[in-house]
Amino acid sequence: MKSFLKKISVLLLAAALLSGCGSRNSAQTAEDFIEENEEQADDIITVGFSQLGAESDWRSANTDSMMSAFTEDSGYNLIYKNGQQKQANQITAIRTFIQQEVDYIVLAPATESGWDTVLSEAREAGIPVILVDRRVNASDKNLFSCWVGSDFELEGRKVAAWIKAFTEAKDIAPEELHIVNIQGNLGSSAQIGRTRGLANAARENGWDLMAEVSGDFTETKGRETMAALLKRFDNVNVVYCENDNMAIGAIDALESAGKTVGSNIAKGEVMVVSFDGVNEKALEYAREGKISCIAECNPLHGPRVRALIEALRSGESPQKFNYVDEKLFSSLNDVSGVMIDGMEYNVENP
Ligand code: GZL
């Protein structure tokens, strides 16, 4: 732990002692007590965690995973800051962590660009930065120690491959697919990768990708965006939602407009596909076949980040980019798996 936080901890301990509620044996002098606890305070690793927000179930699960991994019992002091989806708030949080002389900074960046300056400040302060979830396009890869998260374009390719396999199994011609993409936060790695996965597949397969509009990864905006798209297009038959919360909102809007949500496109149903696999309602929809396919996005980064910090503490140089394994969920048995770049991804029941 750095000196600033150590002083705070020892002063609090000393205040407890002087107020008589500290745990000190009678023979021990105040100086011994402080010295002994100063050593204990020294052992605590302080981690400043700049989380981008609380916009979705995925994000909440990600925060919970970090908090469970960095507990006092395990020798950590986690300082959590919620950026409310704003990069400016995250930059302020990182600067605060630097002033507090934390031992490590963990950043879950809202968007990919605009981090060079503040990451340089952390490096100048000698504080290692670990990135989780989304990426940053730093000009110098040495501005962060390592990253753990998902391959978002692969997630998009998996869902697109599933759409291709399913519609071919149902003898639906590619040109009959009229798709809208309700995107996540524009400029976030998850949005960039998932959008690219679909757009490339639409071009290769001859699908009609009619619109890409951001729903900010929230249920409310997903509902509003779907309602607006239904006013623009009367032939939408596939809705690609870049996370479950937006899918739930979109389904509500579709049903409010009198549409039937399901996989039977030939009978006029509107197919909804999604990402994350964290929200229980979305998983229930997937079990019912209301959401046809969900690409898992694993939020449980806490243990991985802690392992990376412990590797750094022991002087190791961990792998720079660490990907998490992820599944593909569907209750429709027409597609058992998809092949991407020679790799088979099995489809599992949600
Ligand atoms: C993906 C993550 C995305 C989730 C959304 O790793 O960045 O942000 O897919 C979340 O649910 O809001």
Residues whose N, C-alpha, C, O or C-beta is under 5 A from the ligand:
A	BS01	GZL	E55 S56 W58 R59 D133 R134 A190 F217 E242 N243 D276 C297
